[in-house]
Amino acid sequence: MSTPPLAGKVILLVGASAGIGADAARVLAEDGAALMLVARTKEPLAALTEELASAGHDVAFTIGDVSDVASVTRFVDNTVARFGRLDGAFNNAAMTQGGRLDAVPEADFDRIMAVNVKGTWLCVREEVRVMERQGFGSIVNVSSIGGLRGSSGMGAYQATKHAVIGLTRTAAHDFGPLGIRVNALAPGPTETPMLAETRRAIPGGVEARIAATPLRKVGTGREVGASAAFLLSDRASHISGAVLPIDGGLCA
């Protein structure tokens, strides 16, 4: 049997308790990675950790909030304390928001920026702190096709996802000389709890996206996780600064 593509690698997965994060954890574990799982809510995170550990995978979890610098520093340090190093990171934590831009409450705008933009920046910053000492590493941030195009009804969310792409591309330039690759995924509509929120916020919006998608379907968390696994693996050793749409051809 061939060696799994992530065998021997330690991956930090932030935003792991549900949706894309939980499915990605399953894919990364199956591909051989040792995992530190992070989320704000203990119960689903503990359940996922138990599921993966029962299947024979090397996995641990820690509670964390990406918008808080002390929390991010702690869960990155916990990863190194538990596994001895940090080969890769999948920064998936995010929140969504619906409504016309002029109808978004200021507090909601500030919160989504704190989680999606500041949170991604803090994760990258703290992950690089460890990876620079090692001289290697791979980081994958989660943006969205909403970071590649505009549409009505989710302006604050889309602004954050455009920002994640900007952070990723700059990080690829800043940290490439240190041996650290930084890429982004841009999922289209994907079957997750967040998609259910979008369906409620924009009636008919998801269905319209599916109708406009060449493959005529939404994606799955496992499909996003498989793309993350590729970018985190040595098979993607000359890929950095890339934004990979996982959208069934919607942006084509």
DATARA-V694436 format. One record per backbone hydrogen bond with DSSP energy under -1.0 kcal/mol. CO is the residue of the C=O (numbers start at 1). NH is the residue of the N-H. If there is no record, write none. Layout:
co:CO nh:NH
co:CO nh:NH
//
This chain:
co:4 nh:7
co:6 nh:9
co:9 nh:34
co:10 nh:87
co:10 nh:88
co:11 nh:36
co:12 nh:90
co:13 nh:38
co:14 nh:92
co:19 nh:23
co:20 nh:24
co:21 nh:25
co:22 nh:26
co:23 nh:27
co:24 nh:28
co:25 nh:29
co:26 nh:30
co:27 nh:31
co:28 nh:33
co:29 nh:32
co:31 nh:6
co:34 nh:11
co:35 nh:60
co:36 nh:13
co:37 nh:62
co:38 nh:15
co:38 nh:16
co:39 nh:64
co:42 nh:46
co:43 nh:47
co:44 nh:48
co:45 nh:49
co:46 nh:50
co:47 nh:51
co:48 nh:52
co:49 nh:53
co:50 nh:54
co:52 nh:57
co:53 nh:56
co:58 nh:35
co:60 nh:37
co:65 nh:68
co:68 nh:72
co:69 nh:73
co:70 nh:74
co:71 nh:75
co:72 nh:76
co:73 nh:77
co:74 nh:78
co:75 nh:79
co:76 nh:80
co:77 nh:81
co:78 nh:82
co:79 nh:83
co:80 nh:84
co:87 nh:138
co:88 nh:12
co:89 nh:140
co:90 nh:14
co:90 nh:92
co:91 nh:142
co:100 nh:103
co:101 nh:104
co:105 nh:109
co:106 nh:110
co:107 nh:111
co:108 nh:112
co:109 nh:113
co:110 nh:114
co:111 nh:115
co:112 nh:116
co:113 nh:117
co:113 nh:118
co:117 nh:121
co:118 nh:122
co:119 nh:123
co:120 nh:124
co:121 nh:125
co:122 nh:126
co:123 nh:127
co:124 nh:128
co:125 nh:129
co:126 nh:130
co:127 nh:131
co:128 nh:132
co:130 nh:134
co:131 nh:135
co:131 nh:136
co:137 nh:181
co:138 nh:89
co:139 nh:183
co:140 nh:91
co:141 nh:185
co:144 nh:147
co:145 nh:148
co:145 nh:149
co:153 nh:99
co:154 nh:158
co:155 nh:159
co:156 nh:160
co:157 nh:161
co:158 nh:162
co:159 nh:163
co:160 nh:164
co:161 nh:165
co:162 nh:166
co:163 nh:167
co:164 nh:168
co:165 nh:169
co:166 nh:170
co:167 nh:171
co:168 nh:172
co:169 nh:173
co:170 nh:174
co:171 nh:175
co:172 nh:176
co:175 nh:178
co:175 nh:180
co:176 nh:179
co:179 nh:137
co:181 nh:139
co:182 nh:241
co:183 nh:141
co:184 nh:244
co:185 nh:143
co:186 nh:246
co:187 nh:145
co:189 nh:219
co:190 nh:192
co:192 nh:196
co:193 nh:197
co:194 nh:198
co:195 nh:199
co:196 nh:200
co:197 nh:201
co:198 nh:202
co:202 nh:205
co:204 nh:208
co:205 nh:209
co:206 nh:210
co:207 nh:211
co:208 nh:212
co:210 nh:213
co:213 nh:216
co:219 nh:191
co:220 nh:224
co:221 nh:225
co:222 nh:226
co:223 nh:227
co:224 nh:228
co:225 nh:229
co:226 nh:230
co:227 nh:231
co:228 nh:232
co:233 nh:236
co:234 nh:237
co:236 nh:239
co:242 nh:184
co:244 nh:186
co:246 nh:188
co:247 nh:250
co:248 nh:215
co:249 nh:252
//
